[in-house]
Amino acid sequence: MLIHPEFNPVALQVGPLAIHWYGVTYLAAFALFVLLARVRLRHPTFAQAVPPWRPSDVEDLLFWGVMGVIVGGRLGYCLFYKPGYYATHPLEVLYVWQGGMSFHGGMLGVTGAMALWARSRGRAWLSVMDFIAPCVPTGLAAGRVGNFINGELWGRLADPSLPWGMVFPHSGTSLPRHPSQIYQFLLEGLLLYVLLWWFARRPRPLGAVSGAFLLGYGVFRFLAEYFREPDAHLGLLSLGMSMGQWLCVPMVLVGAGVLVWSHRRA
């Protein structure tokens, strides 16, 4: 049985300036996105596109994407996880420093942001989504590393004989749990990146790469949720599924639908 080491959340302290590990993982996510997106610029689908893609487009996409993550992630958390509370405390929706972000809300926010950016540049929205999709999983992986360092979003109770079962002191118990952050790092991060990058290396019909991302993330997150402790104020919902799993169901259905539509259209 392992014990979570309880890392110091501050990676570097210089006088009054404190750099937290979570901030470092976000910077790593942004850097990986820029690096991979610049590689994507050389892909025939985008290198020969009209209008042509430019390196400056990558920085623009990152900025719009970050805004979409913040706005969508916060609103998604308020609507999906605590709608009653925020309906009676609407101003606290703006209190982002109190924590509370939703991946599924962030994904919707990014989708909307990319639609606005595509329209402003005269590009097909699905083409933009196909461009960024393979560049996203490494950022998700970096975020899960931040979750593990902070000792948050721990897993459900595990069999004491599980070799990698881990005690998370912040959970309030001394019982071993699944290190679900690591599971998500491996599934939604590294494995999804490898599969999606391999799938996108050849020219695909419009929307196919986006559909593959939705389908792949939805399936991997759905599986990981079986090992992740559900939100204390929600618990398990209908059919014994967590809120995260229920939010993955439309992702899987839409992803599969987009893949079928894409190939039939082609």
MITORRO-192846 format. One record per residue (C-alpha): chain; y, x, z. Coordinates in steps of 0.001 Angstrom, whole numbers, plus 524288, in hexadecimal, padded with zeros to 5 digits. Each point is the difference from the previous one (the first is absolute). Layout:
<sites>
SITE / A / Y / X / Z $
...
</sites>
This chain:
<sites>
SITE / A / 80000 / 80000 / 80000 $
SITE / A / 80D2B / 80562 / 7FBEF $
SITE / A / 80D32 / 7FE54 / 8068F $
SITE / A / 80C37 / 7FDE2 / 7F7F8 $
SITE / A / 80837 / 80C3C / 80279 $
SITE / A / 80CB8 / 7F857 / 801E9 $
SITE / A / 80883 / 8084C / 7F764 $
SITE / A / 80E2F / 801ED / 80357 $
SITE / A / 806BB / 7F64B / 7F6DB $
SITE / A / 80AF5 / 809EE / 7FDF7 $
SITE / A / 7FC2F / 80A37 / 7F5EF $
SITE / A / 80C50 / 8083B / 80166 $
SITE / A / 80B49 / 7FFBD / 8099B $
SITE / A / 80CB5 / 80711 / 7FCDF $
SITE / A / 809E8 / 7FCE6 / 80A80 $
SITE / A / 80267 / 7F150 / 7FFE9 $
SITE / A / 7F974 / 7FEBB / 7F2B6 $
SITE / A / 7F1CB / 7FBA0 / 800D1 $
SITE / A / 7F730 / 7FF59 / 7F418 $
SITE / A / 7F47B / 7F6F7 / 8026E $
SITE / A / 7F29F / 80194 / 7F9E1 $
SITE / A / 80102 / 7F263 / 7FA5E $
SITE / A / 80C39 / 80421 / 7F8C4 $
SITE / A / 7F8F7 / 80C1A / 7FB0B $
SITE / A / 7F4FD / 7F7A6 / 7FA77 $
SITE / A / 809F2 / 7F756 / 7F925 $
SITE / A / 8065B / 80C04 / 7F9E4 $
SITE / A / 7F28F / 80495 / 7FBBD $
SITE / A / 7FD7E / 7F2A5 / 7F9E1 $
SITE / A / 80CD2 / 80094 / 7F878 $
SITE / A / 7FD6F / 80DF5 / 7FB66 $
SITE / A / 7F250 / 7FC94 / 7FB5C $
SITE / A / 80534 / 7F43B / 7F89C $
SITE / A / 80A1F / 80840 / 7F8D8 $
SITE / A / 7F607 / 80A8B / 7FCDF $
SITE / A / 7F5D4 / 7F692 / 7FAAB $
SITE / A / 80A05 / 7F7AD / 7F8D1 $
SITE / A / 804F2 / 80BF4 / 7F8BD $
SITE / A / 7F216 / 802C6 / 7FBDB $
SITE / A / 7FEF5 / 7F1D7 / 7FB6B $
SITE / A / 80BE5 / 80235 / 7F74F $
SITE / A / 7F777 / 808A4 / 7F766 $
SITE / A / 7F5E6 / 7F544 / 7FDFE $
SITE / A / 7FFFB / 7FB7A / 7F1AE $
SITE / A / 802E7 / 7F1F8 / 803F5 $
SITE / A / 80CE8 / 8041A / 80623 $
SITE / A / 8032A / 80C70 / 7F87B $
SITE / A / 80076 / 7F80E / 7F36B $
SITE / A / 8062B / 7F3C3 / 805C8 $
SITE / A / 80C56 / 7F9BD / 7FAA5 $
SITE / A / 80988 / 80170 / 80674 $
SITE / A / 7FB29 / 80D6B / 80468 $
SITE / A / 7FD24 / 8029F / 80E41 $
SITE / A / 8085F / 80A75 / 80679 $
SITE / A / 7FE3C / 80817 / 80C6F $
SITE / A / 80BBF / 7F910 / 805E0 $
SITE / A / 7F873 / 7F343 / 7FF10 $
SITE / A / 7F688 / 8051F / 80A4F $
SITE / A / 80ACE / 801CC / 80A0C $
SITE / A / 80555 / 7F286 / 7FCCD $
SITE / A / 7F29E / 7F9DE / 801C1 $
SITE / A / 7FE49 / 806D1 / 80D09 $
SITE / A / 80D13 / 7FAE3 / 804FB $
SITE / A / 7FD63 / 7F20F / 7FB91 $
SITE / A / 7F231 / 800C3 / 8053F $
SITE / A / 80477 / 80482 / 80D70 $
SITE / A / 8099E / 7F4B5 / 800AA $
SITE / A / 7F542 / 7F69F / 7FC16 $
SITE / A / 7F6D8 / 80562 / 80A64 $
SITE / A / 80A1E / 7FEAF / 80ACE $
SITE / A / 804BD / 7F25D / 7FC89 $
SITE / A / 7F2E6 / 7FA80 / 7FBED $
SITE / A / 7F861 / 8069E / 80AD2 $
SITE / A / 808F1 / 7FAB6 / 80A89 $
SITE / A / 800DF / 7F23D / 7FA93 $
SITE / A / 7F166 / 7FFDA / 7FD9D $
SITE / A / 7FD32 / 803AE / 80E21 $
SITE / A / 80913 / 7F569 / 80504 $
SITE / A / 7FA43 / 7F581 / 7F719 $
SITE / A / 7F1A1 / 803C9 / 80059 $
SITE / A / 7FE30 / 80475 / 80E01 $
SITE / A / 80A7F / 7F9C1 / 8089D $
SITE / A / 80653 / 7F4BF / 7F897 $
SITE / A / 801F8 / 7F79D / 80C13 $
SITE / A / 8069B / 80AB2 / 807D2 $
SITE / A / 80967 / 80417 / 7F552 $
SITE / A / 80316 / 7F1E4 / 7FCA0 $
SITE / A / 805C7 / 7FEC9 / 80DA3 $
SITE / A / 805A3 / 80DE7 / 8001C $
SITE / A / 804E6 / 8018F / 7F1EE $
SITE / A / 8095C / 80B30 / 802E1 $
SITE / A / 7F4B7 / 80863 / 804BE $
SITE / A / 7FAEA / 80067 / 7F213 $
SITE / A / 80A3F / 80A9D / 7FE39 $
SITE / A / 7FB31 / 807EB / 80BBA $
SITE / A / 7F78D / 80925 / 7F7F3 $
SITE / A / 800CE / 80A6E / 80A98 $
SITE / A / 7F757 / 7F76E / 8087D $
SITE / A / 7F4CF / 80202 / 7F66C $
SITE / A / 7F824 / 7F628 / 7F86C $
SITE / A / 7FD39 / 8023F / 7F193 $
SITE / A / 7F5DC / 7F9E0 / 7F70E $
SITE / A / 7F99E / 8070B / 7F49C $
SITE / A / 7FDF1 / 7F35E / 7F89C $
SITE / A / 80E41 / 7FC54 / 801E1 $
SITE / A / 80412 / 80D9A / 7FBD3 $
SITE / A / 7F7AD / 7FEC8 / 7F3CB $
SITE / A / 806C6 / 7F336 / 7FC7F $
SITE / A / 80D11 / 80685 / 80285 $
SITE / A / 7FC9F / 80B57 / 7F70B $
SITE / A / 7FB39 / 7F682 / 7F59F $
SITE / A / 80D0E / 7F8FB / 8004C $
SITE / A / 8079B / 80CBA / 80001 $
SITE / A / 7F860 / 80500 / 7F438 $
SITE / A / 8028D / 7F33A / 7F8D4 $
SITE / A / 80EA5 / 801A7 / 80217 $
SITE / A / 7FF99 / 80E50 / 7FBF4 $
SITE / A / 7F7F0 / 7FCFC / 7F3E0 $
SITE / A / 80988 / 7F56B / 7FBF4 $
SITE / A / 80BAB / 8090A / 801CC $
SITE / A / 7F97F / 80A4A / 7F762 $
SITE / A / 7FAA4 / 7F6F1 / 7F5A2 $
SITE / A / 7F1CE / 8031B / 80330 $
SITE / A / 7F40B / 7F77E / 8018B $
SITE / A / 7FDCF / 7FD43 / 80E69 $
SITE / A / 7F145 / 80210 / 7FF3A $
SITE / A / 8022A / 80CF5 / 7F912 $
SITE / A / 80816 / 80498 / 80B9C $
SITE / A / 7F592 / 7FB59 / 8097D $
SITE / A / 7F594 / 80717 / 7F816 $
SITE / A / 8083A / 80C4A / 800C2 $
SITE / A / 8018C / 80037 / 80ECF $
SITE / A / 7F2BC / 7FA74 / 8042C $
SITE / A / 7F834 / 80CD5 / 7FFB3 $
SITE / A / 80AF6 / 806E7 / 8075D $
SITE / A / 7FFB8 / 7F6E4 / 80BC3 $
SITE / A / 7F2E0 / 80269 / 8070D $
SITE / A / 80374 / 80DC9 / 8046E $
SITE / A / 80BFE / 7FA76 / 806BB $
SITE / A / 7F76E / 7F5F0 / 806B5 $
SITE / A / 7F71B / 80B0C / 80461 $
SITE / A / 80B9F / 80748 / 805C9 $
SITE / A / 803F9 / 7F3C4 / 80767 $
SITE / A / 7F278 / 7FEC1 / 80612 $
SITE / A / 800FF / 80E0C / 804A2 $
SITE / A / 80C8B / 7FC02 / 806E1 $
SITE / A / 7F901 / 7F474 / 80643 $
SITE / A / 7F55E / 80905 / 8051C $
SITE / A / 8099F / 809FC / 8055E $
SITE / A / 80734 / 7F522 / 8071E $
SITE / A / 7F32D / 7FA97 / 80545 $
SITE / A / 80327 / 7F261 / 7FAC6 $
SITE / A / 7F897 / 7F5BE / 7F82E $
SITE / A / 7F347 / 8046E / 8063F $
SITE / A / 7F2CA / 7FA62 / 7FC95 $
SITE / A / 7F6D6 / 7F662 / 80662 $
SITE / A / 7F686 / 803ED / 80AA4 $
SITE / A / 7F52B / 808B9 / 7FADA $
SITE / A / 7F20E / 802B4 / 8043A $
SITE / A / 8007D / 80AD8 / 80A48 $
SITE / A / 7F5FC / 80787 / 7F7EF $
SITE / A / 80941 / 800D0 / 7F447 $
SITE / A / 802BF / 80EB4 / 7FEAD $
SITE / A / 80E22 / 7FDFF / 7FBD4 $
SITE / A / 802F1 / 7F4C7 / 80937 $
SITE / A / 80D39 / 802D4 / 8062A $
SITE / A / 8070D / 7FBC7 / 80C46 $
SITE / A / 80E24 / 7FC34 / 7FD68 $
SITE / A / 8071E / 80089 / 80D26 $
SITE / A / 80AE1 / 7F71E / 7FAF2 $
SITE / A / 7F5F1 / 7F542 / 7FE14 $
SITE / A / 7FF0C / 7FE6F / 80EC0 $
SITE / A / 7F16D / 80290 / 8009C $
SITE / A / 7F730 / 80BE7 / 80113 $
SITE / A / 7F60C / 7FA62 / 7F686 $
SITE / A / 7FD48 / 80671 / 7F2D3 $
SITE / A / 805CB / 7F9B8 / 7F3FC $
SITE / A / 7FF20 / 801C6 / 7F16A $
SITE / A / 80ABF / 8092E / 7FB1D $
SITE / A / 803BF / 7F5B5 / 7F5F3 $
SITE / A / 80C1E / 8078F / 7FBF9 $
SITE / A / 7F6F1 / 80A8E / 7FAB1 $
SITE / A / 7F79F / 7F5E4 / 7F924 $
SITE / A / 80C10 / 7FA98 / 7F95B $
SITE / A / 804C6 / 80DAD / 7FCBF $
SITE / A / 7F323 / 802A8 / 7F90D $
SITE / A / 7FE67 / 7F2B4 / 7F95F $
SITE / A / 80D82 / 7FAC1 / 7FCBD $
SITE / A / 80597 / 80D95 / 7FE95 $
SITE / A / 7F73F / 80A87 / 7FA7C $
SITE / A / 7F512 / 7F81B / 7F9CF $
SITE / A / 80943 / 7F624 / 7F9DA $
SITE / A / 80855 / 80B2A / 7FAC9 $
SITE / A / 7F453 / 806DB / 7F9CC $
SITE / A / 7FAC3 / 7F39B / 7F9B8 $
SITE / A / 80D38 / 7FB38 / 7FB53 $
SITE / A / 80450 / 80D29 / 7FAAD $
SITE / A / 7F30E / 80134 / 7F8BE $
SITE / A / 80167 / 7F22C / 7FA9D $
SITE / A / 80DFF / 8025A / 7FBB4 $
SITE / A / 7FD88 / 80D1B / 7F956 $
SITE / A / 7FD33 / 7F900 / 7F327 $
SITE / A / 808E8 / 7F610 / 7F97C $
SITE / A / 7FD18 / 7F278 / 8056F $
SITE / A / 80499 / 7F257 / 7FC12 $
SITE / A / 80CBC / 7FB7F / 805F7 $
SITE / A / 7FDCE / 7FBEE / 80E20 $
SITE / A / 7F257 / 805BE / 80154 $
SITE / A / 803F0 / 80AF7 / 8092C $
SITE / A / 80812 / 7F6BF / 80866 $
SITE / A / 7F49C / 7F693 / 800C6 $
SITE / A / 7F6CE / 80B06 / 803C0 $
SITE / A / 80929 / 803ED / 80B0A $
SITE / A / 800AA / 7F23A / 80580 $
SITE / A / 7F158 / 7FE45 / 7FF0D $
SITE / A / 7FCC7 / 80D64 / 8059A $
SITE / A / 8097C / 7FF81 / 80B4B $
SITE / A / 7FC4D / 7F20F / 80352 $
SITE / A / 7F182 / 80344 / 800A3 $
SITE / A / 801A2 / 80C99 / 807C5 $
SITE / A / 809A0 / 7FA09 / 809A5 $
SITE / A / 7F736 / 7F420 / 801B6 $
SITE / A / 7F4A6 / 808F1 / 803A2 $
SITE / A / 80836 / 8088C / 808FE $
SITE / A / 804C3 / 7F406 / 80762 $
SITE / A / 7F231 / 7FDF7 / 80548 $
SITE / A / 80220 / 80C70 / 807EC $
SITE / A / 80E63 / 7FE36 / 80357 $
SITE / A / 80426 / 7F8FB / 80C64 $
SITE / A / 80697 / 7F333 / 7FC06 $
SITE / A / 80DB0 / 7FD24 / 804C7 $
SITE / A / 7FF55 / 7FC1A / 80E4D $
SITE / A / 8088A / 7F3E7 / 7FE5B $
SITE / A / 7F810 / 7FB2C / 7F459 $
SITE / A / 7F21A / 8047D / 80226 $
SITE / A / 7F62A / 7FBCF / 7F5D4 $
SITE / A / 8035F / 7F428 / 7F7C6 $
SITE / A / 7F7AA / 7F6AC / 7F7FE $
SITE / A / 7F283 / 804DE / 7FBEC $
SITE / A / 80168 / 80B16 / 809C6 $
SITE / A / 80975 / 80727 / 7F721 $
SITE / A / 80C65 / 8070B / 80412 $
SITE / A / 80D70 / 7FD4D / 7FA63 $
SITE / A / 7FEF7 / 80CB1 / 7F84E $
SITE / A / 7F37A / 7FB37 / 7F9A7 $
SITE / A / 805AF / 7F2CD / 7FC8A $
SITE / A / 80BA5 / 806B3 / 7F9B3 $
SITE / A / 7F69E / 80864 / 7F80D $
SITE / A / 7F917 / 7F435 / 7FA23 $
SITE / A / 80B2B / 7FC5E / 7F6A2 $
SITE / A / 8019D / 80E79 / 7FCB9 $
SITE / A / 7F1DF / 800DC / 7FB8C $
SITE / A / 800B9 / 7F34B / 7F85B $
SITE / A / 80CD5 / 80370 / 7F956 $
SITE / A / 7FB5C / 80DDA / 7FD2A $
SITE / A / 7F374 / 7FB2E / 7F9C0 $
SITE / A / 8078D / 7F5B0 / 7F872 $
SITE / A / 809D1 / 809F3 / 7FACB $
SITE / A / 7F4F6 / 80917 / 7FBC5 $
SITE / A / 7F92D / 7F50F / 7F888 $
SITE / A / 80CC9 / 7FB47 / 7F9F2 $
SITE / A / 803B5 / 80DE4 / 7FC42 $
SITE / A / 7F36E / 802F5 / 7F8BA $
SITE / A / 7FF6B / 7F2B2 / 7F969 $
SITE / A / 80E0A / 801A4 / 7FB87 $
SITE / A / 7FCCB / 80D6D / 7FAA1 $
</sites>
